[in-house]
Amino acid sequence: MEYFEYLEKDNISFKTFDVCYEDDFRIAEKKGSVNLYFFLLKNYYIRIGQTMKIRHFKKAFVQRGLVPYFFLRKEALLERLAAKLCDMVVYDYWDAVWVGNPIYAEKTARLAHKVTVVNTYLENKFKKWNKQTLNFPIAINLNHYAQKTNYNLINEGTLNLIYTGQVSHASDMIRILEENVNFSKLSFKIKLTLICREDLKSKYFEIENLPFDLQKMSSRMIASDLGIYAVDDNEYNHGKLAMKSLEYASCQLPQISSPIGLSPAFEKSKDFVSLDTKSNWNIILENLYDDAEKRKTISGQSFIKVRENHSIIASYEAFKIIMEF
């Protein structure tokens, strides 16, 4: 939707098709396998109709991250049909949905005229299947984010972290922190503001659990000292885009992040402090706690990277090149 006004200004006619909302999928999933099966079957029939309509268009852009049911498919029948009906079909993998069925992802990539991905790891992976695999910077509307200006510690004697994400990811992040930080040897306390669907706890540090509220997200981020993104080194995490990392940068919030699944625009040590498993995390946290200027510098540099590479207009310009408008 963010591109609509730009497409209209460029006199590019377009039509969008939706399949389902993510919440619909989650509700069907919770009701059990039978209910989920019929839900996915219904959506597959919707896709058949949409694929047939593709013959009326010169080009098509399909976001695979918005197709939650494709992992059940065995054959790329609709993708094969789309390739015959339209001169250019581009499939966009902006998240790690492909991990559940890599064979299907490979078939889709080989049938596509182009594939777009969100990081270098995926670019190298998909290029084995399709040479026309391109990095596509996801768009961030910076107007939705307030920027941090005060880099003094929120509370003296405490380093305030913030994280937002799904329950399973939040649980993993807490575990990774507990495994890599010796909290008894820190010269300060750690407090984590956790925005999640469920309340979580740690026996090593304080967690303030808050419900997800899009309107308050930005203000909560800038009311923290650091954003954190810590993940395990595995195929799933390499094959996704860490949106929260982009959101931290959009708020000019300094971040400590695993160097996995980040925007290709971000440089280690310049735009984020890397939480490498070989590093001493206590030293990293102590240094950031003591150095307000470093926190400010990192946040400013990451904000510039987002503005130059992930703003709506920057993303739209990349989209035009990909789609050959």
C-alpha positions as CSV (number, residue, x, y, z in Angstrom):
1,M,0.0,0.0,0.0
2,E,2.9,2.4,0.7
3,Y,3.8,2.3,-3.1
4,F,0.3,3.1,-4.3
5,E,0.7,6.9,-4.5
6,Y,4.1,6.6,-6.3
7,L,2.7,4.1,-8.8
8,E,-0.2,6.5,-9.5
9,K,2.2,9.4,-10.0
10,D,4.2,7.4,-12.4
11,N,1.0,6.5,-14.3
12,I,1.5,2.8,-13.7
13,S,-1.8,1.0,-13.5
14,F,-2.0,-1.9,-11.0
15,K,-4.3,-4.2,-9.1
16,T,-3.7,-6.0,-5.8
17,F,-4.9,-9.4,-4.7
18,D,-5.1,-10.6,-1.1
19,V,-5.5,-14.2,0.0
20,C,-6.1,-14.0,3.7
21,Y,-5.0,-12.2,6.9
22,E,-2.4,-13.7,9.1
23,D,-4.8,-13.6,12.1
24,D,-7.2,-15.8,10.0
25,F,-4.5,-18.3,9.5
26,R,-3.5,-18.3,13.2
27,I,-7.2,-18.8,14.3
28,A,-7.6,-21.7,11.9
29,E,-4.3,-23.2,13.1
30,K,-5.5,-23.1,16.7
31,K,-8.7,-24.9,15.8
32,G,-6.9,-28.1,14.8
33,S,-5.5,-29.8,11.7
34,V,-8.9,-30.6,10.1
35,N,-10.0,-26.9,10.3
36,L,-6.6,-25.8,9.1
37,Y,-6.7,-28.2,6.1
38,F,-10.1,-26.8,4.9
39,F,-8.9,-23.2,5.5
40,L,-5.8,-23.8,3.3
41,L,-7.9,-25.6,0.7
42,K,-10.2,-22.7,0.5
43,N,-7.3,-20.3,0.1
44,Y,-5.7,-22.5,-2.6
45,Y,-8.9,-22.2,-4.7
46,I,-8.8,-18.4,-4.2
47,R,-5.2,-18.6,-5.6
48,I,-6.4,-20.5,-8.6
49,G,-8.7,-17.7,-9.6
50,Q,-6.1,-15.1,-9.0
51,T,-3.5,-17.0,-11.1
52,M,-5.9,-17.2,-14.0
53,K,-6.3,-13.4,-13.9
54,I,-2.6,-12.9,-14.2
55,R,-3.0,-13.3,-18.0
56,H,-4.5,-9.8,-18.1
57,F,-1.4,-8.2,-16.7
58,K,2.1,-7.5,-18.1
59,K,3.9,-8.1,-14.9
60,A,3.2,-9.7,-11.5
61,F,4.9,-9.4,-8.1
62,V,4.1,-12.2,-5.6
63,Q,5.0,-11.8,-1.9
64,R,5.8,-15.3,-0.6
65,G,5.9,-14.1,2.9
66,L,2.1,-13.5,2.7
67,V,1.3,-17.0,1.6
68,P,1.2,-19.0,4.9
69,Y,0.0,-22.3,3.4
70,F,2.4,-23.0,0.6
71,F,4.5,-25.4,2.7
72,L,1.7,-28.0,2.3
73,R,2.1,-28.0,-1.5
74,K,4.1,-30.7,-3.3
75,E,4.1,-29.4,-6.9
76,A,4.4,-25.8,-8.1
77,L,1.4,-26.1,-10.4
78,L,0.1,-22.5,-10.1
79,E,3.6,-21.1,-10.4
80,R,4.0,-23.1,-13.6
81,L,0.7,-21.8,-14.9
82,A,1.6,-18.2,-14.0
83,A,4.9,-18.4,-15.9
84,K,2.9,-19.3,-19.0
85,L,0.3,-16.7,-18.6
86,C,2.5,-13.7,-17.8
87,D,5.8,-12.4,-19.3
88,M,7.3,-11.5,-15.9
89,V,6.4,-13.0,-12.6
90,V,8.6,-12.0,-9.6
91,Y,8.5,-14.0,-6.4
92,D,9.5,-12.1,-3.2
93,Y,10.9,-14.0,-0.2
94,W,11.0,-11.4,2.6
95,D,10.8,-14.0,5.4
96,A,11.9,-17.5,6.2
97,V,8.6,-19.1,5.1
98,W,10.5,-21.2,2.5
99,V,12.3,-23.2,5.3
100,G,9.3,-25.5,5.8
101,N,9.4,-26.7,2.2
102,P,12.7,-26.0,0.5
103,I,11.9,-28.3,-2.4
104,Y,8.8,-26.2,-3.2
105,A,10.8,-23.0,-2.9
106,E,13.4,-24.3,-5.3
107,K,10.7,-25.3,-7.9
108,T,9.1,-21.8,-7.5
109,A,12.5,-20.1,-7.9
110,R,13.3,-22.1,-11.1
111,L,10.0,-21.2,-12.6
112,A,10.2,-17.5,-11.7
113,H,11.4,-14.8,-14.1
114,K,13.1,-13.1,-11.1
115,V,13.3,-13.7,-7.3
116,T,13.7,-11.0,-4.7
117,V,15.2,-11.6,-1.3
118,V,16.0,-9.5,1.8
119,N,19.6,-10.4,2.7
120,T,22.9,-11.6,1.2
121,Y,22.5,-15.1,2.7
122,L,19.2,-15.7,0.8
123,E,20.6,-14.0,-2.4
124,N,23.5,-16.6,-2.5
125,K,21.1,-19.4,-1.7
126,F,18.4,-18.6,-4.4
127,K,21.0,-17.7,-7.0
128,K,21.8,-21.4,-7.3
129,W,18.2,-21.9,-8.6
130,N,17.7,-18.6,-10.3
131,K,20.5,-16.3,-11.6
132,Q,18.0,-13.4,-11.6
133,T,17.9,-13.2,-7.7
134,L,18.1,-9.7,-6.4
135,N,18.2,-8.0,-3.1
136,F,15.1,-5.9,-2.5
137,P,15.1,-3.5,0.5
138,I,11.9,-3.8,2.4
139,A,10.2,-0.4,2.9
140,I,10.0,1.4,6.3
141,N,7.7,4.4,6.7
142,L,9.9,6.6,8.9
143,N,6.9,8.9,9.6
144,H,5.6,6.1,11.9
145,Y,8.6,6.3,14.2
146,A,9.8,8.9,16.7
147,Q,13.5,9.2,17.0
148,K,15.5,9.0,20.2
149,T,17.5,12.2,21.2
150,N,18.6,11.6,24.8
151,Y,21.3,9.0,25.2
152,N,21.8,9.3,28.9
153,L,20.9,6.1,30.7
154,I,17.2,5.8,31.5
155,N,18.0,4.7,35.0
156,E,21.4,4.9,36.7
157,G,22.6,1.5,37.7
158,T,20.4,-0.3,35.1
159,L,20.8,-1.0,31.4
160,N,17.3,-1.0,29.9
161,L,16.9,-3.3,26.9
162,I,13.8,-3.8,24.7
163,Y,12.6,-6.6,22.5
164,T,9.4,-7.3,20.6
165,G,8.5,-10.5,18.9
166,Q,6.6,-13.8,19.0
167,V,6.6,-15.9,22.1
168,S,8.9,-18.6,20.7
169,H,11.4,-16.0,19.5
170,A,11.3,-14.1,22.8
171,S,11.8,-17.3,24.7
172,D,14.9,-18.1,22.6
173,M,16.2,-14.6,23.0
174,I,15.9,-14.8,26.8
175,R,17.7,-18.2,26.8
176,I,20.5,-16.9,24.6
177,L,21.0,-14.0,27.0
178,E,21.1,-16.3,30.0
179,E,23.6,-18.6,28.3
180,N,26.0,-15.8,27.2
181,V,25.9,-13.3,30.0
182,N,27.3,-13.7,33.5
183,F,24.8,-11.5,35.3
184,S,26.5,-11.8,38.7
185,K,29.6,-10.1,37.4
186,L,28.0,-7.1,35.7
187,S,28.4,-3.8,37.5
188,F,24.8,-2.9,36.8
189,K,21.4,-4.5,36.5
190,I,19.7,-5.6,33.3
191,K,16.0,-4.8,32.7
192,L,14.2,-6.1,29.6
193,T,11.0,-4.5,28.3
194,L,9.3,-7.4,26.5
195,I,6.5,-6.7,24.1
196,C,4.9,-10.1,23.5
197,R,1.6,-12.0,23.5
198,E,2.6,-13.9,26.6
199,D,4.3,-12.9,29.9
200,L,7.8,-14.4,30.3
201,K,10.2,-14.4,33.2
202,S,13.9,-14.8,33.9
203,K,15.6,-15.7,37.1
204,Y,18.6,-13.6,36.2
205,F,17.2,-10.3,35.2
206,E,14.0,-8.2,35.5
207,I,11.4,-8.4,32.7
208,E,8.6,-5.9,32.2
209,N,6.0,-7.6,30.1
210,L,3.8,-5.3,27.9
211,P,1.1,-6.1,25.4
212,F,1.6,-5.3,21.8
213,D,0.4,-1.9,20.9
214,L,1.4,-0.4,17.5
215,Q,0.6,3.1,18.6
216,K,2.9,2.9,21.6
217,M,5.7,0.9,20.0
218,S,7.9,3.8,19.0
219,S,7.6,5.6,22.3
220,R,8.5,2.4,24.2
221,M,11.6,1.9,22.1
222,I,13.0,5.4,22.6
223,A,12.3,5.0,26.3
224,S,14.9,2.2,26.4
225,D,18.7,2.3,26.3
226,L,19.3,-0.5,23.7
227,G,17.3,-2.7,21.4
228,I,18.3,-6.3,21.4
229,Y,18.0,-9.0,18.7
230,A,19.7,-12.3,19.7
231,V,19.0,-15.5,17.7
232,D,20.5,-18.9,17.2
233,D,22.7,-19.6,14.2
234,N,20.4,-21.7,12.1
235,E,18.9,-21.8,8.6
236,Y,15.6,-20.2,9.7
237,N,17.2,-17.2,11.2
238,H,19.6,-16.7,8.3
239,G,16.7,-16.8,5.9
240,K,14.6,-14.0,7.3
241,L,14.7,-10.3,7.8
242,A,15.0,-9.0,11.3
243,M,12.3,-6.3,11.1
244,K,12.9,-5.3,14.7
245,S,16.4,-4.4,13.8
246,L,15.1,-2.0,11.2
247,E,12.6,-0.6,13.7
248,Y,15.4,0.0,16.3
249,A,17.3,1.9,13.7
250,S,14.2,3.9,12.6
251,C,13.9,5.1,16.2
252,Q,17.6,5.9,16.3
253,L,17.8,3.4,19.1
254,P,21.3,1.7,19.4
255,Q,21.1,-2.0,19.0
256,I,23.0,-5.1,20.0
257,S,22.2,-7.8,17.5
258,S,23.3,-11.2,16.3
259,P,24.9,-10.7,12.8
260,I,22.2,-13.0,11.3
261,G,19.3,-12.0,9.1
262,L,20.1,-8.3,9.2
263,S,19.7,-5.8,6.4
264,P,22.6,-6.0,3.9
265,A,22.9,-2.2,4.4
266,F,24.1,-2.6,8.1
267,E,27.8,-2.9,8.9
268,K,29.0,-4.6,12.0
269,S,30.4,-2.3,14.6
270,K,29.2,0.8,12.7
271,D,25.4,0.3,12.7
272,F,25.1,-2.3,15.4
273,V,27.1,-4.0,18.1
274,S,27.5,-7.6,17.2
275,L,26.5,-10.3,19.6
276,D,28.8,-13.0,18.2
277,T,28.9,-16.2,20.1
278,K,32.7,-16.0,20.3
279,S,32.5,-12.5,22.0
280,N,32.5,-11.7,25.7
281,W,29.0,-10.4,26.1
282,N,29.8,-9.0,29.6
283,I,32.5,-6.8,28.1
284,I,30.1,-5.7,25.3
285,L,27.4,-4.7,27.8
286,E,29.8,-3.0,30.2
287,N,31.3,-0.9,27.3
288,L,27.9,0.2,26.1
289,Y,26.7,1.0,29.6
290,D,29.7,3.3,30.1
291,D,29.7,5.0,26.7
292,A,26.7,7.2,25.9
293,E,28.6,8.7,22.9
294,K,29.0,5.3,21.4
295,R,25.4,4.5,21.8
296,K,24.5,7.8,20.1
297,T,26.9,7.3,17.2
298,I,25.8,3.7,16.4
299,S,22.1,4.8,16.5
300,G,22.7,7.8,14.2
301,Q,24.6,5.7,11.7
302,S,22.0,3.0,11.5
303,F,19.3,5.6,11.1
304,I,21.1,7.0,8.1
305,K,21.3,3.5,6.6
306,V,17.6,2.9,7.0
307,R,16.8,6.3,5.5
308,E,19.1,5.8,2.5
309,N,18.2,2.2,1.8
310,H,14.8,1.3,3.4
311,S,12.7,4.5,3.2
312,I,9.6,4.1,1.1
313,I,11.0,6.2,-1.7
314,A,14.4,4.3,-1.7
315,S,12.5,0.9,-1.6
316,Y,10.2,2.1,-4.4
317,E,13.1,3.1,-6.6
318,A,14.6,-0.4,-6.2
319,F,11.2,-1.9,-6.9
320,K,10.9,0.0,-10.2
321,I,14.3,-1.3,-11.3
322,I,13.4,-4.9,-10.4
323,M,10.1,-4.7,-12.2
324,E,11.7,-2.8,-15.2
325,F,9.2,0.1,-15.1
